[in-house]
Amino acid sequence: MHEYSLVRSLLQRVEAEARSRAATAVRRITVRIGALAGVEPRLFVSAYEVCRPGTVCATADLVIATEAICWRCDTCGAVIPTGDALTCPTCRLPARLSSGDALTLERIELEVQDDV
């Protein structure tokens, strides 16, 4: 399960961001997982629960957003419907995957101390 290594990398990145902003806590992390990212969301959440204790994310909620698969024509920008041949019906050129294969750290909600 590579989800564990992905979560460890996520936690390192969040830790670095929190440290650079002098955050006192991380409250929520939002991650977008594409349908073709090769990441099982349920396993990702499970790995997060195992890996977060003892980190700056120990009490942070994890929110998983999904990203749909989208194929487009590079020439005319036409969207190719899911299930159709991966060729533009207008240009007859091969379609390109434009979304749905990414794992993205979308948002980190931090708690920071007010400068008084």
C-alpha positions in Angstrom: 0.0 0.0 0.0 1.8 3.1 -1.2 -0.9 5.2 0.5 1.3 5.1 3.7 4.3 6.7 1.9 2.0 9.3 0.3 0.5 10.2 3.7 4.0 10.5 5.2 5.0 12.8 2.5 1.8 14.8 3.0 2.5 15.1 6.7 6.1 16.3 6.0 4.8 19.0 3.6 2.1 20.1 6.0 4.6 20.2 8.9 6.9 22.4 6.8 4.1 24.8 5.8 2.9 25.0 9.4 6.4 25.7 10.7 7.1 28.4 8.0 3.9 30.2 9.2 4.6 29.7 12.9 1.3 27.8 13.3 0.4 26.5 16.7 -1.9 23.8 15.2 -3.3 22.3 12.0 -7.0 22.1 12.1 -7.9 20.6 8.7 -6.2 19.3 5.5 -8.1 19.0 2.2 -6.7 16.6 -0.4 -8.1 16.2 -3.9 -7.7 12.7 -5.3 -8.4 12.0 -9.0 -10.1 8.9 -10.1 -7.0 7.8 -12.1 -4.5 8.9 -9.4 -3.8 5.3 -8.4 -4.8 6.2 -4.8 -7.6 4.4 -2.9 -9.3 7.2 -0.8 -10.4 4.7 1.9 -6.8 3.4 2.3 -5.5 7.0 2.2 -7.7 7.9 5.1 -6.7 4.8 7.0 -3.0 5.5 6.5 -3.6 9.1 7.7 -5.2 7.8 10.9 -2.2 5.6 11.6 0.5 8.1 10.7 -0.8 11.4 12.2 -0.4 10.8 16.0 2.7 12.6 17.3 2.7 15.0 14.3 1.4 18.6 14.0 -1.6 17.0 12.3 -2.5 14.9 15.4 -5.9 16.5 15.8 -6.4 17.7 12.2 -9.4 16.5 10.2 -8.7 15.1 6.7 -11.1 16.0 4.0 -11.0 14.1 0.7 -12.3 15.8 -2.4 -12.6 13.9 -5.6 -11.6 14.9 -9.1 -13.4 13.6 -12.1 -11.7 12.3 -15.2 -11.7 14.7 -18.1 -10.3 14.2 -21.6 -9.8 17.1 -24.0 -8.6 17.9 -27.5 -5.4 19.9 -27.4 -6.3 21.6 -30.6 -9.9 22.8 -30.2 -10.4 22.2 -26.5 -13.4 20.0 -27.0 -14.3 17.7 -24.0 -14.4 14.0 -24.9 -17.3 12.3 -23.1 -16.3 9.5 -20.8 -16.7 6.2 -22.6 -16.2 7.6 -26.0 -13.1 6.9 -28.2 -10.2 9.1 -27.1 -10.2 11.0 -30.3 -11.7 14.4 -30.9 -14.9 14.1 -33.0 -14.1 17.4 -34.7 -10.3 17.4 -35.2 -9.8 13.6 -35.3 -6.7 14.1 -33.1 -5.9 12.1 -30.0 -7.4 13.4 -26.8 -5.3 14.3 -23.8 -6.1 13.6 -20.1 -6.7 17.0 -18.6 -7.8 16.1 -15.1 -8.5 13.1 -12.9 -5.0 11.7 -12.4 -3.7 14.0 -9.7 -3.2 13.8 -5.9 -3.2 17.4 -4.7 -2.8 19.1 -1.3 -5.5 21.6 -1.8 -5.9 23.4 1.5 -4.3 23.5 5.0 -6.2 25.2 7.7 -3.8 26.5 10.4 -4.2 28.0 13.8 -1.7 30.9 14.3 -1.2 33.1 17.2 -2.2 36.8 16.9 0.7 39.2 17.1 -0.2 41.4 20.0 
